[in-house]
Amino acid sequence: MTISRLRHLSHRCRYALPMFGLLLAASAAGAVATPQVPATTPATPPATPATPAPVTVPRPAITRTDLQRHDLSIAGREAIQARVDFPAGTAAPRHRHPGEEIVFILRGTLEYRLDGQAPVTLNPGGVLFIPAGAVHAVRNVGSGPASELATYVVEKGQPLVTLLP
């Protein structure tokens, strides 16, 4: 397939994989070998239909950056403040914390689903209180990245996040 044909196909396909652009660029730079087939040679189908290998495109991960951690005047409790970044299309599965979580949206649009409650969608400046032990999930429902400032008041020495099925 020629470079011009690849370009033509890429413009016609609305939902081309991001890797297609890399292949196109690599092919144009000569990094990918493409066999030259004379135009008069008919293509011969394979003897048996080949099953294409599944294509997996790595999805960016949600990241949590701990900003501060301090003991509280309440015995056995600590406060943890973190920035949590959600790339577009990512979701944190159902989980819980060993204490309260107070959320402030920095950018983007996040949807929170607390078990037993209606979903809550928050935009920048939006806030949410999540009670201790409440099972919840979070999903970036916006078109770009989203971030929250999460403040936890939790039991000291316990895992901050417990994932649930």
C-alpha positions in Angstrom: 0.0 0.0 0.0 1.4 3.4 -0.9 1.8 6.4 1.4 -0.8 8.4 -0.6 -3.3 5.5 -0.3 -2.7 5.3 3.5 -3.3 9.1 3.8 -6.4 8.8 1.7 -7.8 6.0 4.0 -6.8 7.9 7.2 -8.8 10.9 6.0 -11.9 8.8 5.2 -11.9 6.9 8.5 -13.2 9.0 11.4 -12.3 6.6 14.1 -8.8 5.6 13.1 -6.6 4.3 15.9 -4.0 6.7 17.2 -1.3 4.1 16.3 -2.3 4.5 12.6 -0.7 7.9 12.6 2.5 6.5 14.1 2.6 3.8 11.4 2.0 6.4 8.7 4.8 8.6 10.0 7.2 5.7 10.4 6.4 4.5 6.9 6.9 7.9 5.4 10.3 8.1 7.3 11.3 4.8 5.9 11.3 3.1 9.3 8.7 0.5 8.2 9.5 -1.8 5.3 6.7 -1.9 2.7 7.1 -4.4 0.0 6.9 -3.0 -3.5 4.3 -5.0 -5.6 4.0 -4.3 -9.3 0.6 -2.9 -10.1 -0.2 -5.7 -12.6 0.3 -8.5 -10.1 -3.0 -9.6 -8.6 -3.2 -10.1 -4.9 -3.5 -13.7 -3.8 -5.7 -14.4 -0.8 -4.2 -16.4 2.0 -4.9 -20.1 2.0 -6.8 -19.8 5.3 -8.4 -16.7 6.8 -6.1 -15.2 9.3 -7.5 -14.0 12.6 -6.1 -10.6 13.3 -4.3 -10.2 16.7 -6.3 -8.0 19.1 -5.1 -4.4 19.2 -4.5 -3.0 22.6 -3.9 0.7 23.0 -2.5 1.5 26.5 -4.8 3.8 28.4 -3.2 6.5 30.6 -3.5 5.7 34.3 -5.1 7.8 37.1 -2.4 9.3 39.2 -2.5 10.5 42.8 0.1 12.9 44.1 0.2 13.2 47.9 0.6 16.9 48.8 0.7 16.7 52.6 0.1 14.3 55.5 -0.3 15.3 59.1 -1.3 13.8 62.4 -4.5 15.2 63.8 -5.4 16.2 67.4 -7.9 13.3 67.3 -6.1 10.1 68.4 -5.4 7.6 65.7 -6.4 10.0 62.8 -4.5 11.7 60.1 -5.2 14.2 57.3 -3.9 13.4 53.8 -4.3 15.9 51.0 -3.7 14.7 47.4 -4.2 15.8 43.8 -5.8 13.1 41.7 -5.5 13.4 37.9 -7.9 11.5 35.6 -7.0 11.4 31.9 -9.9 11.6 29.5 -12.0 8.4 29.5 -10.6 7.0 32.8 -12.5 5.7 35.8 -11.6 4.7 39.3 -13.5 1.5 40.2 -15.6 1.0 43.2 -13.6 1.6 46.4 -13.8 3.0 49.9 -11.5 4.9 52.3 -11.0 4.4 56.1 -12.4 7.8 56.8 -14.0 10.9 55.2 -13.0 12.3 51.8 -13.7 15.9 50.9 -13.4 16.6 47.1 -12.8 19.9 45.3 -12.8 19.8 41.5 -9.8 21.6 40.0 -10.5 21.0 36.3 -12.6 18.9 34.0 -15.9 17.0 34.7 -16.1 14.1 37.1 -19.0 11.8 37.9 -19.2 10.3 41.4 -21.4 7.2 42.1 -21.9 6.5 45.8 -23.7 3.2 46.5 -27.3 3.9 47.2 -27.3 7.5 45.9 -28.0 9.2 42.5 -24.8 10.0 40.5 -23.3 13.4 41.1 -21.5 15.3 38.2 -19.1 18.0 39.3 -17.3 20.7 37.3 -14.4 23.0 38.4 -15.1 24.5 41.8 -17.6 21.8 42.7 -17.3 20.0 46.0 -18.4 16.7 47.5 -18.3 15.1 50.9 -17.9 11.3 50.9 -18.7 9.7 54.3 -16.2 7.3 56.0 -16.4 3.8 54.4 -18.9 4.9 51.7 -18.4 2.7 48.6 -18.0 4.9 45.5 -16.6 5.1 42.0 -15.4 8.1 39.9 -15.4 8.6 36.2 -14.0 11.3 34.0 -17.1 12.2 31.8 -15.5 15.2 30.2 -13.7 15.4 26.9 -10.3 16.3 28.4 -8.3 15.6 31.6 -9.9 16.2 35.0 -8.3 16.8 38.4 -9.6 16.8 42.0 -8.1 18.0 45.2 -8.9 15.2 47.7 -8.6 15.7 51.4 -8.9 12.6 53.6 -9.4 12.4 57.3 -8.6 8.7 57.9 -7.6 6.1 60.4 -3.8 6.2 60.8 -2.0 3.1 59.6 -4.8 1.9 57.3 -4.6 1.6 53.5 -5.9 4.8 52.0 -7.9 2.9 49.3 -9.6 -0.5 49.4 -10.8 -1.7 45.9 -14.0 -3.6 45.8 -15.7 -5.8 43.2 
